Amino acid sequence: MRIVHACNLQFDKDGAHLWNQDQKIHHGLIRLGHFVYTFSLNDRARMLSITGSKTFGIGKANRALVETCRNVHPDLLILGHAQWITVETLREIRRSVPGIRIGLWYVDPLWDEEPTRHLRERAPAIDALFCSTGGPLLQSFATANCPAHFIPSAVDPGIECHRAFETPEDEILHDLLFFGRDKGQPDRRAFLDELRGKLGGLRVGYYGCLDQPLIMGWEKEQVIRRSKMALNLSRRNDVELYSSSRIAELMGNGILTLTPRGAGLEKLYAEDEIVYFDDIDDLVSKVRHFASAESGRRAIAQKGWERNHRDYSGTEVARIIVDGLTMG
């Protein structure tokens, strides 16, 4: 099929965000054998503004998307985090390309009302919604004409290309690492600060939190590759199937990943593919155990890596989206 994928490839980041879901889903659509024309929403808005401002280029970007669909005449229009694309734009595309099917994928939290308002507003103009949250919260966004489907966070073999479980012991930099911001998140900061106090004697790397700088791109990948374990800590752990996309980036690069119980991720990952913990003391105990249990650590990390690349690749996520639009 012909597909227009209107997402955010973040050209302005100069490759620092190479692991974003937009890239992985785009690659997956191509691997399925489709022709995929990419329309990078925010970048196009900046290009069309005389000031280089996304805000001032949004109107022109909407008109450019309509023209793109007229020229490409796609079977599918797949939107990714397209909060700036209006309902009227989508209706104009339907008028211009009769029979087109329109889907929207979204991988940010669904519990924040204001950021998700555009999902409810666009439901009458799209054919299916795809989100990385499951359960009742996901279904609250579904309508009679717009079903809502769960999608896992995607990995890509060309992006998550490392196997931390194979890194020799003499190259290890950290026993445990965490990537994530704590600005404006006092509970996360308090948790990480307490964790730091309880993990004395271990090599722990904090990036983007506890007043430490965040690192990106290739530098970040090398830190993952040279660490034993990583913490997957999302903003909430009580929402069904929700996790930060960090989980794919970590497990896809073959590092042993520890995540809190509570989100039902057991439906996605078995106990021998990831390490679940109940509270901070349980986490500390398991970190200390796997810091020295080398064979057990490497075995679980490898199984988690295999699960992600087999079942949660960008190709499989793209397949869910295409099937949801063409078979629903």
N, C-alpha and C positions, 0 to 999 in steps of 0.2 A: 504493500500500500504506500501511498504518499502521505506523509505526516508532517505537519508543522508543529514543532515543539517550542512553545513560547515560555521561556524560563529565564533564569538569571545565571549566566555563565561567569559573571564577575571579572570581566576583562580588566577592570580598573585595579584589581588586586595583583596583577602581574604574576599570576601563577601561585600566589601564596595559599589560595584556597582551592587547590587542584582537586581535593577530595570531596568537593560538594556534591550533593545528591543529583543536582542538575546534570553534571557531567556523566555520572554513572548511569542514570536512566537514559540519557541521550545515547551513550555507547550501547546500552542494552537494546534499544530500539533498532539500531543499525545491525547488531548481531542477529536479530530476528529476521533480517533480510529486507527491511523496509528502507525506502528513501526518506531521509529525515532532514528537513530544512529547519535550521535553528534560528529562532528569533530571540535574541538576548534582550529582554525587556528593559532593564535598567540602563544597560549600555546604549541601547537604541535611543532611549529618552535623553540621555546626556548628549549623544551625537546630534540630536535634532534641536537642542537648545543652544541659542547663541551664547549663553553664559556657561554652558557645560553643566548646568544644573539639572538633575533628574526631575525635580519638581516642576520646572518650567517646560520640560520637554514631554511630559506625560500625555498631553492632548495629541501632539503630533505622533507620538509612539502608538497611540490607539489607532489613529488613521493609517499609520504605516502597517500595522498588523492586518487591518482590513484589506489593504492593497496587496500585501504579501499573500493572503489567502486567495484573493482573486487571481493572482498570477500563478501560484503553485497549484491551486484547485485541489487541496488535500482531501483524502478520505477522512482523516482524523485531525483535529486540533487538540493538542494536549498542552494544558496550561500548568506551569509550576510556580506556586507562590505568586499568583498574578493578581494581587490586590489592586493594582492600578488599571487593570483592564476592565472597562465598564460593561454593564449588562447591555447597554445599547450597542456597544461595539460587537458583542457576541451575537446579538440579534441581526445586526447588519451583515455579519459574516454568514449567518444562516441564509439570509436573503440572497447573498452573492454566490454562495456555494450550496445549492440545494442537496439535501441528503447527507451533509457533513455531520459527523458525530464529535461532540466536544466533551472532554474530560478535564478534571482539575486535580492535581496531586498537591499534598500539603504535609510537611513533616515537622512543623512546629507544634507546641502544645495546643490542645483543643479547649482547655479549661479557661483560658483568658478570653473574656467576652469581646472586648473591643478588637483585638487583632483577628478574631475569627468571624467578625460580623460580615465580612465580604463573602465568606463561604455560604452563609445563609442567604445573602442577597443574590448570589449568582445561581443558586440551586434551580430556579425556574428556567435559566438559560443554558444549563449544561445537562449532559446525559448521565454522568456518573462522577462521584467524588472518591478520592483515594487518599487515605491518611495513615500515619504511623502510630495512631492510637486505636485501640479496639474497644469492644464492649458497649455498654449503654451510652457512653459519651459519644462514641462514633455514630451510633445509630440515631442519636438525637439530631444529627445533621441530615439524615436521609429523608427523602420525600417519596411520594408515590411514583414520580417520574425521574427521580435522581437517587438511585441506590448509593450507599456508602460502603466502600470496601477497605479492609485493612491491608497495608503494605509494610513489610519490614524495612528497616534501614538497609540500603544496598551496599555491596562491596563490588569492586572492579579489579580483575587480576592485573591490570596495568597500572592501577593506582595503589591498591593495597598489595604491593609486590614483595613484601618482606616476610620472612619466617623467623620471628624472634625466638621460637623454640629451638632453632638450630644455632643460635649465637653462642660461640665458645665462652666459657666461664671467664677467661681472662680479658674479654672485651666488654663485660658487663659494666654499665655505668651506674644504674639504680637497681635496688631491690624492688622498689615500688615507685610508681609515678602517677601524677594526676594532672590532666590538662583541663582547665575550666576557670571561669571568672567567679569571683566572690563579691564583686562590687554590687552593692544594693541587695545582697543576699546574706544577712547576718547569721541565719541558721547554718548555711553552708560553711561560712567562715568559722563559726564556733566549732562545728564538727571537725573541720580540717585542722584547726588549731589544737583541739584536744587529741586528735590522731597523731599530730606531730609530737606531742608530749609523751604519748604512749609507745612510740616506735623508736625510742632512743637506741642507738647502736646499729640501726639499719640505715642504708643509703636510700633516702627518699627524695624524689624530685617533685617540687610543686611549680607549676607553670601557669601564670595568669591569675594566681591567687596568693594569699598570704604575703602580699607586697612583692611578689616575684613577677618578672616580665613573662608575657606569653610568647611562644615561638611558633613559627609557621613553616609551611612548605617542607623542603628537603631536610632542613635542620630538625624539624619535629619528627620526621620519619626516622631519622638516625637515632634519636633518643628512644623512640619506641623499640626499634630493632635491638638496642643495646640495654634493654631493661628486662627484668624478670617478670614483673607483674604490673598491672595498671588498674586503677580504680575507675569504675563507671558509676558516676554519681550524678543523677538527674535532678531537676528541680523538685519533682515529686515522685514518690515511689508507691503511690496508692491508686494509680490510674491504670486500668487494664491494658497490658501490652505496650505501654508507653516507655520509651527510653530515648535519651539523647542519641543522635546518630553517631556519637562518639563510640558507641558499642561496636558498630561495624568497622570503624577505622581501627580500633584496637584489636579486636578478634581477627579481622581480616588481615592484619599484619602479624598474626601468630603469637601474640603476647597473652599470657595467662591473665584473664580479666575477672575482677571481683565486683559483684553487683549486689545491692540490697534485695532482699525478698520483699514481696508486697505487690508487684505489678503483674504477677502471673507470667513472667518470662519463662517459667518452666514449660510453657506450651511451645516455646521456640527453641530452648536450649536445655539439654539434659544435664544432670548433675555431674557427668564426666566430661562436659564441654565448657563449663564455666563454673566459677565458685560463687555460691550464694552465701550471704551473711545476714544475721538477724539484727545485730546492733554493733556498736563500736567495739565492744570487748570481743565479740565473736570475730569481727574483722581483724583486730589486732592479733588474735590467736592464729587465725588462718594465714595471715601475712607472715608471721614468724615461722609457722610450720613450713610453708612453701618456699621461704627464703633459703632453707637448707635441704628440702626434699626435692632434689633436682629432677630425678626421673619422673616423679609424680607430677611435678609442675609442667615439665615438657610434654608429657602425655596428654594432659588435659588441654593445654594450649593448642596442641596439634589437632585434637579432635574438634575444638571450637573453631579453629581455622578451616578445617575441612567442611564443617557444617555450614559456615557462612558462604564459602565459595561454591558449595554444591547447591544450597537451597535458597540463599538470599543474595545472589549476584544481581547486578543491574539488569542482566538479561531476564532473570526470573521475575524481578519487579516489573520490568517493562512488559513481560508477558501477561502479568495480572492486569495491568492497565489496558493493554490492547484487547484482551479477552473480555474484560469488564465493559468495554465500549462496543464490541462487535458481537458478543454473544448474549449480552444481558437483555 
